[in-house]
Amino acid sequence: MTINSTITFTWEGKVYAGKVEREYENSVLVQVTDPSEEMLEKFNDRMIISKKKCQQTAD
């Protein structure tokens, strides 16, 4: 995964997409494209996701 690549991930049973803002050793910081109300309230539409839990999409 690289910065600005698009990924998908599952959170609480729903699939979300987002852009990678920063890459860490085992996770990535993601700007969620269409966040839920809870994501906006708790995380301000940015989340750290484990690399094991996300898939890179074809850009």
PDB file of N, H, CA, C and O in Angstrom:
ATOM      1  N   MET A   1       0.832  -1.178   0.000  1.00  0.00           N
ATOM      2  CA  MET A   1       0.000   0.000   0.000  1.00  0.00           C
ATOM      3  C   MET A   1       0.876   1.241   0.000  1.00  0.00           C
ATOM      4  O   MET A   1       1.922   1.289   0.648  1.00  0.00           O
ATOM      5  N   THR A   2       0.431   2.225  -0.729  1.00  0.00           N
ATOM      6  H   THR A   2      -0.418   2.186  -1.255  1.00  0.00           H
ATOM      7  CA  THR A   2       1.182   3.472  -0.798  1.00  0.00           C
ATOM      8  C   THR A   2       0.276   4.637  -0.412  1.00  0.00           C
ATOM      9  O   THR A   2      -0.949   4.510  -0.408  1.00  0.00           O
ATOM     10  N   ILE A   3       0.881   5.750  -0.095  1.00  0.00           N
ATOM     11  H   ILE A   3       1.875   5.853  -0.099  1.00  0.00           H
ATOM     12  CA  ILE A   3       0.119   6.949   0.244  1.00  0.00           C
ATOM     13  C   ILE A   3      -0.723   7.361  -0.959  1.00  0.00           C
ATOM     14  O   ILE A   3      -0.262   7.304  -2.099  1.00  0.00           O
ATOM     15  N   ASN A   4      -1.948   7.773  -0.697  1.00  0.00           N
ATOM     16  H   ASN A   4      -2.322   7.819   0.229  1.00  0.00           H
ATOM     17  CA  ASN A   4      -2.956   8.179  -1.689  1.00  0.00           C
ATOM     18  C   ASN A   4      -3.560   7.018  -2.467  1.00  0.00           C
ATOM     19  O   ASN A   4      -4.350   7.250  -3.382  1.00  0.00           O
ATOM     20  N   SER A   5      -3.217   5.781  -2.137  1.00  0.00           N
ATOM     21  H   SER A   5      -2.575   5.592  -1.394  1.00  0.00           H
ATOM     22  CA  SER A   5      -3.884   4.653  -2.793  1.00  0.00           C
ATOM     23  C   SER A   5      -5.255   4.459  -2.145  1.00  0.00           C
ATOM     24  O   SER A   5      -5.461   4.833  -0.990  1.00  0.00           O
ATOM     25  N   THR A   6      -6.173   3.883  -2.880  1.00  0.00           N
ATOM     26  H   THR A   6      -6.006   3.579  -3.818  1.00  0.00           H
ATOM     27  CA  THR A   6      -7.528   3.644  -2.390  1.00  0.00           C
ATOM     28  C   THR A   6      -7.619   2.226  -1.848  1.00  0.00           C
ATOM     29  O   THR A   6      -7.165   1.273  -2.481  1.00  0.00           O
ATOM     30  N   ILE A   7      -8.216   2.102  -0.662  1.00  0.00           N
ATOM     31  H   ILE A   7      -8.585   2.876  -0.148  1.00  0.00           H
ATOM     32  CA  ILE A   7      -8.388   0.791  -0.045  1.00  0.00           C
ATOM     33  C   ILE A   7      -9.845   0.598   0.348  1.00  0.00           C
ATOM     34  O   ILE A   7     -10.610   1.559   0.427  1.00  0.00           O
ATOM     35  N   THR A   8     -10.219  -0.647   0.593  1.00  0.00           N
ATOM     36  H   THR A   8      -9.598  -1.427   0.529  1.00  0.00           H
ATOM     37  CA  THR A   8     -11.515  -0.964   1.183  1.00  0.00           C
ATOM     38  C   THR A   8     -11.258  -1.729   2.473  1.00  0.00           C
ATOM     39  O   THR A   8     -10.255  -2.430   2.606  1.00  0.00           O
ATOM     40  N   PHE A   9     -12.179  -1.584   3.420  1.00  0.00           N
ATOM     41  H   PHE A   9     -12.994  -1.014   3.312  1.00  0.00           H
ATOM     42  CA  PHE A   9     -12.071  -2.292   4.692  1.00  0.00           C
ATOM     43  C   PHE A   9     -13.468  -2.483   5.258  1.00  0.00           C
ATOM     44  O   PHE A   9     -14.404  -1.773   4.892  1.00  0.00           O
ATOM     45  N   THR A  10     -13.591  -3.445   6.149  1.00  0.00           N
ATOM     46  H   THR A  10     -12.830  -4.022   6.446  1.00  0.00           H
ATOM     47  CA  THR A  10     -14.868  -3.718   6.800  1.00  0.00           C
ATOM     48  C   THR A  10     -14.798  -3.223   8.231  1.00  0.00           C
ATOM     49  O   THR A  10     -13.839  -3.500   8.951  1.00  0.00           O
ATOM     50  N   TRP A  11     -15.830  -2.483   8.639  1.00  0.00           N
ATOM     51  H   TRP A  11     -16.609  -2.258   8.054  1.00  0.00           H
ATOM     52  CA  TRP A  11     -15.918  -1.983  10.004  1.00  0.00           C
ATOM     53  C   TRP A  11     -17.351  -2.147  10.474  1.00  0.00           C
ATOM     54  O   TRP A  11     -18.277  -1.615   9.862  1.00  0.00           O
ATOM     55  N   GLU A  12     -17.531  -2.877  11.554  1.00  0.00           N
ATOM     56  H   GLU A  12     -16.779  -3.309  12.051  1.00  0.00           H
ATOM     57  CA  GLU A  12     -18.843  -3.177  12.125  1.00  0.00           C
ATOM     58  C   GLU A  12     -19.811  -3.740  11.088  1.00  0.00           C
ATOM     59  O   GLU A  12     -20.978  -3.352  11.041  1.00  0.00           O
ATOM     60  N   GLY A  13     -19.317  -4.655  10.259  1.00  0.00           N
ATOM     61  H   GLY A  13     -18.369  -4.970  10.297  1.00  0.00           H
ATOM     62  CA  GLY A  13     -20.156  -5.369   9.308  1.00  0.00           C
ATOM     63  C   GLY A  13     -20.436  -4.655   7.999  1.00  0.00           C
ATOM     64  O   GLY A  13     -21.151  -5.195   7.154  1.00  0.00           O
ATOM     65  N   LYS A  14     -19.901  -3.465   7.803  1.00  0.00           N
ATOM     66  H   LYS A  14     -19.320  -3.026   8.489  1.00  0.00           H
ATOM     67  CA  LYS A  14     -20.112  -2.720   6.558  1.00  0.00           C
ATOM     68  C   LYS A  14     -18.776  -2.461   5.878  1.00  0.00           C
ATOM     69  O   LYS A  14     -17.744  -2.322   6.535  1.00  0.00           O
ATOM     70  N   VAL A  15     -18.812  -2.399   4.550  1.00  0.00           N
ATOM     71  H   VAL A  15     -19.650  -2.512   4.017  1.00  0.00           H
ATOM     72  CA  VAL A  15     -17.594  -2.156   3.774  1.00  0.00           C
ATOM     73  C   VAL A  15     -17.479  -0.663   3.489  1.00  0.00           C
ATOM     74  O   VAL A  15     -18.435  -0.021   3.052  1.00  0.00           O
ATOM     75  N   TYR A  16     -16.291  -0.126   3.745  1.00  0.00           N
ATOM     76  H   TYR A  16     -15.515  -0.647   4.100  1.00  0.00           H
ATOM     77  CA  TYR A  16     -16.007   1.287   3.505  1.00  0.00           C
ATOM     78  C   TYR A  16     -14.782   1.406   2.612  1.00  0.00           C
ATOM     79  O   TYR A  16     -13.986   0.474   2.500  1.00  0.00           O
ATOM     80  N   ALA A  17     -14.643   2.555   1.983  1.00  0.00           N
ATOM     81  H   ALA A  17     -15.290   3.312   2.073  1.00  0.00           H
ATOM     82  CA  ALA A  17     -13.478   2.840   1.148  1.00  0.00           C
ATOM     83  C   ALA A  17     -12.830   4.120   1.652  1.00  0.00           C
ATOM     84  O   ALA A  17     -13.472   4.947   2.300  1.00  0.00           O
ATOM     85  N   GLY A  18     -11.549   4.268   1.343  1.00  0.00           N
ATOM     86  H   GLY A  18     -11.028   3.597   0.817  1.00  0.00           H
ATOM     87  CA  GLY A  18     -10.853   5.480   1.743  1.00  0.00           C
ATOM     88  C   GLY A  18      -9.487   5.577   1.095  1.00  0.00           C
ATOM     89  O   GLY A  18      -9.026   4.647   0.432  1.00  0.00           O
ATOM     90  N   LYS A  19      -8.849   6.719   1.297  1.00  0.00           N
ATOM     91  H   LYS A  19      -9.224   7.474   1.836  1.00  0.00           H
ATOM     92  CA  LYS A  19      -7.509   6.971   0.766  1.00  0.00           C
ATOM     93  C   LYS A  19      -6.498   6.879   1.900  1.00  0.00           C
ATOM     94  O   LYS A  19      -6.742   7.367   3.004  1.00  0.00           O
ATOM     95  N   VAL A  20      -5.373   6.256   1.622  1.00  0.00           N
ATOM     96  H   VAL A  20      -5.175   5.859   0.726  1.00  0.00           H
ATOM     97  CA  VAL A  20      -4.308   6.119   2.606  1.00  0.00           C
ATOM     98  C   VAL A  20      -3.604   7.464   2.756  1.00  0.00           C
ATOM     99  O   VAL A  20      -3.104   8.023   1.780  1.00  0.00           O
ATOM    100  N   GLU A  21      -3.568   7.983   3.992  1.00  0.00           N
ATOM    101  H   GLU A  21      -3.974   7.529   4.785  1.00  0.00           H
ATOM    102  CA  GLU A  21      -2.873   9.236   4.270  1.00  0.00           C
ATOM    103  C   GLU A  21      -1.453   8.995   4.769  1.00  0.00           C
ATOM    104  O   GLU A  21      -0.531   9.751   4.461  1.00  0.00           O
ATOM    105  N   ARG A  22      -1.299   7.923   5.548  1.00  0.00           N
ATOM    106  H   ARG A  22      -2.048   7.310   5.799  1.00  0.00           H
ATOM    107  CA  ARG A  22       0.015   7.620   6.110  1.00  0.00           C
ATOM    108  C   ARG A  22       0.111   6.124   6.331  1.00  0.00           C
ATOM    109  O   ARG A  22      -0.871   5.472   6.688  1.00  0.00           O
ATOM    110  N   GLU A  23       1.293   5.589   6.119  1.00  0.00           N
ATOM    111  H   GLU A  23       2.090   6.118   5.829  1.00  0.00           H
ATOM    112  CA  GLU A  23       1.507   4.153   6.299  1.00  0.00           C
ATOM    113  C   GLU A  23       2.413   3.923   7.498  1.00  0.00           C
ATOM    114  O   GLU A  23       3.448   4.572   7.647  1.00  0.00           O
ATOM    115  N   TYR A  24       2.009   2.993   8.343  1.00  0.00           N
ATOM    116  H   TYR A  24       1.168   2.465   8.222  1.00  0.00           H
ATOM    117  CA  TYR A  24       2.793   2.578   9.500  1.00  0.00           C
ATOM    118  C   TYR A  24       3.246   1.142   9.277  1.00  0.00           C
ATOM    119  O   TYR A  24       2.950   0.556   8.235  1.00  0.00           O
ATOM    120  N   GLU A  25       3.957   0.570  10.236  1.00  0.00           N
ATOM    121  H   GLU A  25       4.197   1.046  11.082  1.00  0.00           H
ATOM    122  CA  GLU A  25       4.497  -0.777  10.073  1.00  0.00           C
ATOM    123  C   GLU A  25       3.400  -1.814   9.837  1.00  0.00           C
ATOM    124  O   GLU A  25       3.506  -2.618   8.911  1.00  0.00           O
ATOM    125  N   ASN A  26       2.359  -1.807  10.652  1.00  0.00           N
ATOM    126  H   ASN A  26       2.273  -1.154  11.404  1.00  0.00           H
ATOM    127  CA  ASN A  26       1.298  -2.818  10.553  1.00  0.00           C
ATOM    128  C   ASN A  26      -0.085  -2.236  10.284  1.00  0.00           C
ATOM    129  O   ASN A  26      -1.077  -2.965  10.319  1.00  0.00           O
ATOM    130  N   SER A  27      -0.164  -0.935  10.016  1.00  0.00           N
ATOM    131  H   SER A  27       0.641  -0.343   9.987  1.00  0.00           H
ATOM    132  CA  SER A  27      -1.466  -0.293   9.823  1.00  0.00           C
ATOM    133  C   SER A  27      -1.332   0.913   8.899  1.00  0.00           C
ATOM    134  O   SER A  27      -0.232   1.310   8.513  1.00  0.00           O
ATOM    135  N   VAL A  28      -2.488   1.483   8.557  1.00  0.00           N
ATOM    136  H   VAL A  28      -3.381   1.161   8.871  1.00  0.00           H
ATOM    137  CA  VAL A  28      -2.514   2.681   7.717  1.00  0.00           C
ATOM    138  C   VAL A  28      -3.524   3.667   8.292  1.00  0.00           C
ATOM    139  O   VAL A  28      -4.528   3.264   8.879  1.00  0.00           O
ATOM    140  N   LEU A  29      -3.256   4.955   8.124  1.00  0.00           N
ATOM    141  H   LEU A  29      -2.440   5.282   7.648  1.00  0.00           H
ATOM    142  CA  LEU A  29      -4.198   6.005   8.470  1.00  0.00           C
ATOM    143  C   LEU A  29      -5.023   6.284   7.233  1.00  0.00           C
ATOM    144  O   LEU A  29      -4.474   6.602   6.178  1.00  0.00           O
ATOM    145  N   VAL A  30      -6.350   6.168   7.351  1.00  0.00           N
ATOM    146  H   VAL A  30      -6.795   5.910   8.209  1.00  0.00           H
ATOM    147  CA  VAL A  30      -7.243   6.250   6.197  1.00  0.00           C
ATOM    148  C   VAL A  30      -8.204   7.426   6.349  1.00  0.00           C
ATOM    149  O   VAL A  30      -8.801   7.617   7.408  1.00  0.00           O
ATOM    150  N   GLN A  31      -8.345   8.205   5.292  1.00  0.00           N
ATOM    151  H   GLN A  31      -7.859   8.050   4.431  1.00  0.00           H
ATOM    152  CA  GLN A  31      -9.398   9.224   5.187  1.00  0.00           C
ATOM    153  C   GLN A  31     -10.586   8.523   4.546  1.00  0.00           C
ATOM    154  O   GLN A  31     -10.545   8.214   3.354  1.00  0.00           O
ATOM    155  N   VAL A  32     -11.637   8.266   5.305  1.00  0.00           N
ATOM    156  H   VAL A  32     -11.670   8.517   6.273  1.00  0.00           H
ATOM    157  CA  VAL A  32     -12.784   7.486   4.832  1.00  0.00           C
ATOM    158  C   VAL A  32     -13.598   8.317   3.839  1.00  0.00           C
ATOM    159  O   VAL A  32     -13.915   9.477   4.103  1.00  0.00           O
ATOM    160  N   THR A  33     -13.934   7.713   2.698  1.00  0.00           N
ATOM    161  H   THR A  33     -13.676   6.771   2.485  1.00  0.00           H
ATOM    162  CA  THR A  33     -14.637   8.413   1.628  1.00  0.00           C
ATOM    163  C   THR A  33     -16.074   8.758   1.998  1.00  0.00           C
ATOM    164  O   THR A  33     -16.496   9.900   1.818  1.00  0.00           O
ATOM    165  N   ASP A  34     -16.828   7.797   2.509  1.00  0.00           N
ATOM    166  H   ASP A  34     -16.485   6.869   2.655  1.00  0.00           H
ATOM    167  CA  ASP A  34     -18.235   8.007   2.857  1.00  0.00           C
ATOM    168  C   ASP A  34     -18.463   7.489   4.276  1.00  0.00           C
ATOM    169  O   ASP A  34     -19.032   6.412   4.458  1.00  0.00           O
ATOM    170  N   PRO A  35     -18.020   8.251   5.289  1.00  0.00           N
ATOM    171  CA  PRO A  35     -18.072   7.746   6.663  1.00  0.00           C
ATOM    172  C   PRO A  35     -19.488   7.700   7.223  1.00  0.00           C
ATOM    173  O   PRO A  35     -20.367   8.455   6.807  1.00  0.00           O
ATOM    174  N   SER A  36     -19.684   6.799   8.172  1.00  0.00           N
ATOM    175  H   SER A  36     -18.970   6.185   8.510  1.00  0.00           H
ATOM    176  CA  SER A  36     -20.966   6.728   8.880  1.00  0.00           C
ATOM    177  C   SER A  36     -21.022   7.876   9.895  1.00  0.00           C
ATOM    178  O   SER A  36     -20.018   8.538  10.157  1.00  0.00           O
ATOM    179  N   GLU A  37     -22.201   8.096  10.453  1.00  0.00           N
ATOM    180  H   GLU A  37     -23.017   7.558  10.240  1.00  0.00           H
ATOM    181  CA  GLU A  37     -22.361   9.140  11.473  1.00  0.00           C
ATOM    182  C   GLU A  37     -21.450   8.869  12.674  1.00  0.00           C
ATOM    183  O   GLU A  37     -20.858   9.787  13.242  1.00  0.00           O
ATOM    184  N   GLU A  38     -21.351   7.587  13.049  1.00  0.00           N
ATOM    185  H   GLU A  38     -21.832   6.841  12.588  1.00  0.00           H
ATOM    186  CA  GLU A  38     -20.509   7.226  14.195  1.00  0.00           C
ATOM    187  C   GLU A  38     -19.039   7.520  13.916  1.00  0.00           C
ATOM    188  O   GLU A  38     -18.320   7.991  14.798  1.00  0.00           O
ATOM    189  N   MET A  39     -18.590   7.246  12.692  1.00  0.00           N
ATOM    190  H   MET A  39     -19.173   6.864  11.976  1.00  0.00           H
ATOM    191  CA  MET A  39     -17.201   7.553  12.326  1.00  0.00           C
ATOM    192  C   MET A  39     -16.939   9.055  12.414  1.00  0.00           C
ATOM    193  O   MET A  39     -15.905   9.483  12.926  1.00  0.00           O
ATOM    194  N   LEU A  40     -17.873   9.841  11.916  1.00  0.00           N
ATOM    195  H   LEU A  40     -18.713   9.493  11.500  1.00  0.00           H
ATOM    196  CA  LEU A  40     -17.711  11.293  11.970  1.00  0.00           C
ATOM    197  C   LEU A  40     -17.660  11.785  13.412  1.00  0.00           C
ATOM    198  O   LEU A  40     -16.850  12.645  13.758  1.00  0.00           O
ATOM    199  N   GLU A  41     -18.528  11.234  14.244  1.00  0.00           N
ATOM    200  H   GLU A  41     -19.186  10.535  13.963  1.00  0.00           H
ATOM    201  CA  GLU A  41     -18.615  11.656  15.632  1.00  0.00           C
ATOM    202  C   GLU A  41     -17.389  11.237  16.443  1.00  0.00           C
ATOM    203  O   GLU A  41     -16.829  12.042  17.187  1.00  0.00           O
ATOM    204  N   LYS A  42     -16.975   9.980  16.297  1.00  0.00           N
ATOM    205  H   LYS A  42     -17.430   9.326  15.692  1.00  0.00           H
ATOM    206  CA  LYS A  42     -15.884   9.447  17.115  1.00  0.00           C
ATOM    207  C   LYS A  42     -14.495   9.689  16.539  1.00  0.00           C
ATOM    208  O   LYS A  42     -13.550   9.956  17.280  1.00  0.00           O
ATOM    209  N   PHE A  43     -14.371   9.597  15.212  1.00  0.00           N
ATOM    210  H   PHE A  43     -15.139   9.380  14.610  1.00  0.00           H
ATOM    211  CA  PHE A  43     -13.042   9.582  14.606  1.00  0.00           C
ATOM    212  C   PHE A  43     -12.787  10.723  13.627  1.00  0.00           C
ATOM    213  O   PHE A  43     -11.695  10.815  13.067  1.00  0.00           O
ATOM    214  N   ASN A  44     -13.775  11.596  13.408  1.00  0.00           N
ATOM    215  H   ASN A  44     -14.663  11.521  13.862  1.00  0.00           H
ATOM    216  CA  ASN A  44     -13.619  12.709  12.471  1.00  0.00           C
ATOM    217  C   ASN A  44     -13.252  12.214  11.076  1.00  0.00           C
ATOM    218  O   ASN A  44     -12.428  12.828  10.398  1.00  0.00           O
ATOM    219  N   ASP A  45     -13.850  11.122  10.649  1.00  0.00           N
ATOM    220  H   ASP A  45     -14.519  10.624  11.201  1.00  0.00           H
ATOM    221  CA  ASP A  45     -13.726  10.440   9.352  1.00  0.00           C
ATOM    222  C   ASP A  45     -12.314   9.978   8.991  1.00  0.00           C
ATOM    223  O   ASP A  45     -12.037   9.700   7.824  1.00  0.00           O
ATOM    224  N   ARG A  46     -11.423   9.894   9.974  1.00  0.00           N
ATOM    225  H   ARG A  46     -11.648  10.120  10.922  1.00  0.00           H
ATOM    226  CA  ARG A  46     -10.079   9.333   9.770  1.00  0.00           C
ATOM    227  C   ARG A  46      -9.900   8.186  10.753  1.00  0.00           C
ATOM    228  O   ARG A  46     -10.223   8.316  11.934  1.00  0.00           O
ATOM    229  N   MET A  47      -9.384   7.056  10.261  1.00  0.00           N
ATOM    230  H   MET A  47      -9.122   6.950   9.302  1.00  0.00           H
ATOM    231  CA  MET A  47      -9.229   5.879  11.110  1.00  0.00           C
ATOM    232  C   MET A  47      -7.896   5.203  10.838  1.00  0.00           C
ATOM    233  O   MET A  47      -7.363   5.277   9.731  1.00  0.00           O
ATOM    234  N   ILE A  48      -7.369   4.549  11.851  1.00  0.00           N
ATOM    235  H   ILE A  48      -7.802   4.488  12.750  1.00  0.00           H
ATOM    236  CA  ILE A  48      -6.198   3.700  11.667  1.00  0.00           C
ATOM    237  C   ILE A  48      -6.713   2.277  11.518  1.00  0.00           C
ATOM    238  O   ILE A  48      -7.420   1.764  12.385  1.00  0.00           O
ATOM    239  N   ILE A  49      -6.346   1.644  10.401  1.00  0.00           N
ATOM    240  H   ILE A  49      -5.772   2.061   9.696  1.00  0.00           H
ATOM    241  CA  ILE A  49      -6.828   0.308  10.063  1.00  0.00           C
ATOM    242  C   ILE A  49      -5.630  -0.632   9.939  1.00  0.00           C
ATOM    243  O   ILE A  49      -4.608  -0.273   9.354  1.00  0.00           O
ATOM    244  N   SER A  50      -5.763  -1.828  10.491  1.00  0.00           N
ATOM    245  H   SER A  50      -6.593  -2.119  10.966  1.00  0.00           H
ATOM    246  CA  SER A  50      -4.728  -2.845  10.350  1.00  0.00           C
ATOM    247  C   SER A  50      -4.564  -3.223   8.881  1.00  0.00           C
ATOM    248  O   SER A  50      -5.552  -3.338   8.155  1.00  0.00           O
ATOM    249  N   LYS A  51      -3.341  -3.413   8.449  1.00  0.00           N
ATOM    250  H   LYS A  51      -2.539  -3.320   9.038  1.00  0.00           H
ATOM    251  CA  LYS A  51      -3.095  -3.832   7.061  1.00  0.00           C
ATOM    252  C   LYS A  51      -3.731  -5.192   6.772  1.00  0.00           C
ATOM    253  O   LYS A  51      -4.070  -5.487   5.626  1.00  0.00           O
ATOM    254  N   LYS A  52      -3.894  -6.015   7.800  1.00  0.00           N
ATOM    255  H   LYS A  52      -3.618  -5.775   8.731  1.00  0.00           H
ATOM    256  CA  LYS A  52      -4.517  -7.326   7.622  1.00  0.00           C
ATOM    257  C   LYS A  52      -6.010  -7.208   7.326  1.00  0.00           C
ATOM    258  O   LYS A  52      -6.599  -8.136   6.772  1.00  0.00           O
ATOM    259  N   LYS A  53      -6.627  -6.092   7.683  1.00  0.00           N
ATOM    260  H   LYS A  53      -6.148  -5.338   8.134  1.00  0.00           H
ATOM    261  CA  LYS A  53      -8.074  -5.918   7.554  1.00  0.00           C
ATOM    262  C   LYS A  53      -8.481  -5.100   6.332  1.00  0.00           C
ATOM    263  O   LYS A  53      -9.666  -4.816   6.163  1.00  0.00           O
ATOM    264  N   CYS A  54      -7.541  -4.714   5.480  1.00  0.00           N
ATOM    265  H   CYS A  54      -6.578  -4.944   5.617  1.00  0.00           H
ATOM    266  CA  CYS A  54      -7.909  -3.891   4.326  1.00  0.00           C
ATOM    267  C   CYS A  54      -7.326  -4.464   3.035  1.00  0.00           C
ATOM    268  O   CYS A  54      -6.351  -5.216   3.045  1.00  0.00           O
ATOM    269  N   GLN A  55      -7.955  -4.083   1.933  1.00  0.00           N
ATOM    270  H   GLN A  55      -8.747  -3.472   1.925  1.00  0.00           H
ATOM    271  CA  GLN A  55      -7.523  -4.533   0.612  1.00  0.00           C
ATOM    272  C   GLN A  55      -7.342  -3.306  -0.273  1.00  0.00           C
ATOM    273  O   GLN A  55      -8.164  -2.390  -0.261  1.00  0.00           O
ATOM    274  N   GLN A  56      -6.267  -3.302  -1.033  1.00  0.00           N
ATOM    275  H   GLN A  56      -5.599  -4.046  -1.043  1.00  0.00           H
ATOM    276  CA  GLN A  56      -6.033  -2.200  -1.963  1.00  0.00           C
ATOM    277  C   GLN A  56      -6.880  -2.406  -3.210  1.00  0.00           C
ATOM    278  O   GLN A  56      -6.973  -3.520  -3.726  1.00  0.00           O
ATOM    279  N   THR A  57      -7.495  -1.340  -3.692  1.00  0.00           N
ATOM    280  H   THR A  57      -7.420  -0.435  -3.274  1.00  0.00           H
ATOM    281  CA  THR A  57      -8.303  -1.411  -4.906  1.00  0.00           C
ATOM    282  C   THR A  57      -7.489  -0.913  -6.085  1.00  0.00           C
ATOM    283  O   THR A  57      -6.484  -0.224  -5.911  1.00  0.00           O
ATOM    284  N   ALA A  58      -7.921  -1.260  -7.273  1.00  0.00           N
ATOM    285  H   ALA A  58      -8.738  -1.820  -7.414  1.00  0.00           H
ATOM    286  CA  ALA A  58      -7.247  -0.784  -8.484  1.00  0.00           C
ATOM    287  C   ALA A  58      -7.626   0.670  -8.703  1.00  0.00           C
ATOM    288  O   ALA A  58      -8.809   0.999  -8.788  1.00  0.00           O
ATOM    289  N   ASP A  59      -6.637   1.533  -8.794  1.00  0.00           N
ATOM    290  H   ASP A  59      -5.676   1.265  -8.724  1.00  0.00           H
ATOM    291  CA  ASP A  59      -6.889   2.969  -9.011  1.00  0.00           C
ATOM    292  C   ASP A  59      -7.063   3.277 -10.468  1.00  0.00           C
ATOM    293  O   ASP A  59      -7.282   4.432 -10.834  1.00  0.00           O
TER     294      ASP A  59
END
